[in-house]
């Protein structure tokens, strides 16, 4: 049985989001977003590379400043490993729901994600790598979870990827760079094409970010 999200009232969620923004401005040097066009009256499947404890918080910042300001979101949800949910029960009140890879409940989690994405204004965040990896990996190896989620979505859903990088450069504080990619909608989804687009985008974003070598 999966652990489903049980969101706190919207004013509390929004207040928390703005509090996180305040913390980020104290903790980080810069938060730079390379934005994309956001489709109106859609739900949003946001995918990011997964390399740190901060990833979910950064994604919340990205949603608030790059999506919510253009199209008001009605719900923000995150797919989280079940063992993390069991260790931190409070996560469900901030939109987290569980997935347990390798168990019989995986399909239930994927169907629940598709159900959430069938409602305009909802956003679901997933980390398709399935594991923590360095943000300097050049190839994003994606699990096939989105290949099972997207075909089940009813209605219109925009698929969004963001390659996120950390750099220090001239500052003692790190800066976060968000490189967004519009991956189209659920109506024209092809898993292999989406993986190819994401990897091409990720490599291009890396080349812009730092001096790039072929070895």
NUPA-981009 format. One record per atom (N, C-alpha, C): x, y, z; residue in one letter. Coordinates in steps of 0.2 Angstrom, whole numbers, plus 5000, padded with zeros to 4 digits. Atoms other than C-alpha are relative to their C-alpha. Layout:
N
XYZa ...
***
This chain:
215
500449945000x 500050005000x 500450065000x 499649945001x 500750174995x 499850055006x 500249954996x 500750325006x 499950064996x 500349945004x 499750464998x 500150075003x 499949934997x 500050655000x 499350025003x 500549974996x 498950745012x 500250075001x 499749935000x 499250925008x 499750045006x 500249954995x 499151065022x 499650054996x 500349945003x 498051215018x 500450044996x 499649965005x 498651315003x 500450065003x 499749944998x 499051475013x 500749975004x 499450034997x 500251365024x 500649984995x 499650035005x 501051285009x 500450064997x 499749955003x 501351455001x 500450045004x 499549974995x 502051535017x 500649965000x 499450044999x 503251395018x 500550014994x 499649995006x 503751415000x 500450075000x 499749935000x 504151605002x 500550005006x 499550014995x 505051555018x 500649974998x 499450035004x 506151445008x 500450044996x 499749955004x 506451584996x 500550045004x 499649954996x 507051695010x 500749965002x 499450044998x 508251555016x 500549994995x 499550015006x 508951524999x 500450064999x 499749945001x 509351704997x 500650015005x 499549994995x 510351695013x 500649954999x 499650065000x 511151525010x 500450004993x 499750005007x 511551544991x 500250064997x 499849945003x 512451674981x 499550024995x 500549985005x 511251664966x 499649944998x 500550055002x 509751564960x 499950024992x 500149985006x 509851574941x 499549954996x 500550045004x 508351514930x 500050014993x 500149995008x 508451484911x 499349984999x 500750025000x 506551484909x 499849984993x 500350025006x 505451414896x 499350025000x 500749985000x 503651444890x 499649955004x 500450044996x 502351374902x 499350004997x 500650015003x 500751304894x 499450015005x 500549984996x 499151374901x 499549945000x 500550054999x 497751254908x 500349934999x 499750075000x 498951104909x 500249985007x 499650034994x 499650994923x 500750004998x 499350005002x 501550984924x 500349945003x 499650054997x 502650844926x 500750024999x 499349974999x 504350914932x 500549945001x 499450054999x 505950804930x 500650045001x 499349974999x 507650854937x 500549955001x 499450044998x 509350774939x 500050005008x 500150014993x 509550704957x 500749995003x 499350004997x 511250744966x 500150025007x 499949974993x 510850814983x 499450005004x 500549994996x 509850834998x 499550064999x 500449945001x 509251004992x 499649994994x 500350005006x 508550944976x 499250025000x 500849995000x 506650944981x 499950075002x 500149934998x 506851114989x 500250054994x 499949965005x 507651184974x 499550004994x 500650015005x 506251114963x 499450045002x 500549964998x 505051194974x 500150084999x 499849935002x 505951364971x 499950014993x 500149995007x 505951334953x 499350004998x 500850005002x 504051294952x 499750075002x 500349934998x 503651454962x 500250054996x 499749945004x 504751574952x 499949994992x 500050015008x 504651494934x 499349974998x 500650035002x 502951404934x 499450045003x 500649974996x 501751474947x 499950074998x 500149935002x 502051654942x 499750014993x 500250005007x 501551614924x 499349965000x 500650045000x 500151484928x 499949985007x 500150024993x 499451464945x 499949935001x 500050074998x 499751294952x 499549995006x 500550014994x 498451214963x 500249945004x 499850064996x 499451064969x 500849994998x 499350025001x 501351024971x 500149935004x 499950064998x 501750844973x 500749974998x 499350035001x 503450744975x 500049925001x 499950084999x 503750554972x 500649995004x 499550014996x 504850504986x 500049925002x 499950074998x 505550334991x 499649985007x 500450024994x 504450245004x 500450005006x 499650014994x 505850215016x 500150075003x 500049934998x 506050405017x 499450035003x 500649984998x 504250435019x 499949975007x 500150044993x 504250305034x 500450045005x 499549974995x 505750395042x 499750075001x 500249935000x 504950565039x 499250014998x 500750005002x 503050555040x 499750074998x 500249935001x 502850745040x 500050024992x 499949985007x 503350745021x 499349994996x 500750015003x 501550685016x 499650075000x 500449944999x 500850855022x 500350064995x 499749955004x 502050945010x 500049974992x 500150035007x 501450844994x 500449944998x 499650065002x 502550694995x 499649945000x 500350075000x 501950514991x 500549954998x 499550055000x 502850354991x 500049964994x 499950055006x 503650234978x 500549955003x 499650054997x 504450074983x 500249964994x 499850035005x 505450014968x 500149925001x 499950074999x 505549824966x 499449965004x 500650034996x 503849794975x 499450004996x 500650015003x 502149754970x 499650075000x 500449945000x 501549934974x 500250054995x 499849955004x 502550024961x 499550024995x 500549985005x 501150024948x 499550045003x 500549964997x 499950094961x 500350075001x 499749935000x 501250244964x 500050034993x 500049975007x 501350274945x 499350024998x 500749995002x 499450264943x 499850065004x 500249954995x 499250384958x 500350074997x 499749955003x 500550504949x 499650034994x 500449995006x 499550494933x 499350035002x 500649974997x 497950534943x 500050075002x 499949944998x 498650684950x 500150054994x 499949965006x 499250744933x 499450014995x 500649995004x 497550724926x 499650065002x 500449944998x 496950884935x 500550064998x 499749945002x 497451044927x 500350045007x 499849964994x 498551154939x 500549965005x 499650044996x 499351004948x 500749994997x 499350025002x 501250974947x 500349955004x 499750064996x 502150814951x 500750004998x 499350005001x 504050814953x 500249935001x 499650074999x 505050654950x 500750014998x 499350005001x 506850614949x 500149944996x 500050065004x 506950494934x 500649955000x 499450045000x 508750434937x 499949955006x 500250054995x 508050344953x 500549995005x 499550014995x 509650364962x 500450075000x 499549945000x 510850504968x 500649994996x 499350005004x 512250544956x 500350075000x 499749935000x 513450684954x 499750044995x 500349965005x 512750834945x 500550014994x 499650005006x 514250814933x 500049944996x 500150065005x 513750654925x 499850034994x 500149985006x 513650674907x 499449974996x 500550045003x 512350544903x 499449995005x 500550014995x 510650544912x 499749934998x 500350075001x 510050364913x 499450005004x 500650004997x 508250364916x 499649945001x 500450064999x 507150234923x 499450014996x 500649995004x 505550194914x 499450025003x 500649984996x 504350264927x 499650044996x 500449955004x 503850404916x 499649974994x 500350045005x 503450284902x 499449975002x 500650034997x 502150214913x 499550055002x 500549954998x 501450374920x 499750044994x 500349955005x 501250484905x 499449974996x 500550025004x 500150364894x 499349995005x 500650014996x 498950354909x 499750075002x 500349934999x 498650544910x 499550024996x 500649975004x 496950614905x 500050075000x 499949935001x 496950784899x 500650034997x 499449975003x 498350904895x 500650015005x 499549994995x 500050894904x 500650024996x 499449985002x 501650984900x 500649965003x 499450034997x 503250884902x 500650055000x 499449954999x 504750984909x 500649975003x 499450024997x 506550944912x 500450065003x 499549954998x 507851044922x 500649975002x 499350024998x 509651014922x 500350055005x 499849954994x 510251094939x 500749995002x 499350004998x 512051134943x 500250055006x 499849964994x 512951204958x 500850024998x 499349985001x 514551314956x 500150065005x 499849954996x 515451434967x 500350064997x 499749955004x 516551534955x 500350055005x 499749944996x 516951704964x 499850005007x 500449994994x 515851674979x 500249955005x 499950054995x 516051584996x 499449965000x 500650035000x 514251544994x 499949964993x 500150035007x 513651414980x 499450044997x 500549975004x 512551474966x 499749944996x 500450055003x 511151364958x 499850024993x 500249985007x 510851364939x 499549954998x 500550045002x 509251294933x 499950014992x 500050005008x 509251244914x 499449964998x 500650045002x 507451204909x 499949984993x 500150025007x 506851114894x 499349984999x 500750025001x 505051094887x 500149944996x 500050065003x 504850914883x 499449984996x 500650015003x 503150934875x 499549985004x 500650024996x 501550864881x 499949925000x 500150075000x 500850694885x 499749974994x 500350035007x 499950684868x 500549994995x 499550025006x 501550674858x 500649975004x 499550034996x 502550574871x 500349944997x 499650065002x 503950454865x 500649995005x 499550014995x 505050384879x 500750014997x 499450005003x 506550364868x 500250074998x 499849935002x 506450534860x 500150055006x 500049964994x 506150614877x 500749995003x 499350014997x 507750534884x 500550034996x 499549975004x 508750584869x 500050085000x 500049935000x 508150764870x 500350035007x 499749984993x 508550774889x 500749995000x 499350014999x 510250704887x 500450054995x 499749955004x 510650824872x 500050075004x 500049934996x 510050974883x 500450005006x 499650004994x 510950914898x 500850014998x 499349995002x 512650904889x 500150074997x 499949935002x 512351074881x 500050055006x 500049954994x 511951154898x 500649995003x 499350014996x 513551074905x 500550044996x 499549965003x 514551154891x 500050075001x 500149934999x 513851324894x 500250015007x 499949994993x 514151294913x 500850015001x 499250004998x 516051254913x 500349984994x 499650035005x 517451214902x 499949934999x 500250075001x 517051054894x 500649964996x 499550045003x 518250914889x 499749934997x 500350065002x 517950754879x 500149945003x 499850064997x 518750634890x 499649985006x 
***
